[in-house]
Amino acid sequence: MMGPRQEAQAALFYEFSLEEHVPQDHLQRSIDLFVDLSSIRAHLADFYSHTGRPSVDPELLIRMLLVGYCFGIRSERRLCEEVHLNLAYRWFCRLDLTDRI
């Protein structure tokens, strides 16, 4: 007997790895091999204020701009949408699934 469609209940925990879902031959992986932005925060620390609203992470900003340049995304709003939707872009920008753009 066919009953009414059951509403799916959201899982409490998910086991998901962006690392596993980005193909090894993806362009973002090739670029990531040559991009080392680990010291960028230290170089730019003097330009950021300690008061007011928190600023955008400079590494995230540069990584997002690289995505935009490589894939021809000219609009910052469109870039934010693409990084929000594309798992490879999220991986390259060092964002988790739950991180806000």
Sequence and secondary structure as in RCSB ss.txt:
>XXXX:A:sequence
MMGPRQEAQAALFYEFSLEEHVPQDHLQRSIDLFVDLSSIRAHLADFYSHTGRPSVDPELLIRMLLVGYCFGIRS
ERRLCEEVHLNLAYRWFCRLDLTDRI
>XXXX:A:secstr
           S     HHHHS TT HHHHHHHH   TTHHHHHGGGS SSSS    HHHHHHHHHHHHHHT   
HHHHHHHHHH HHHHHHTT  TT   
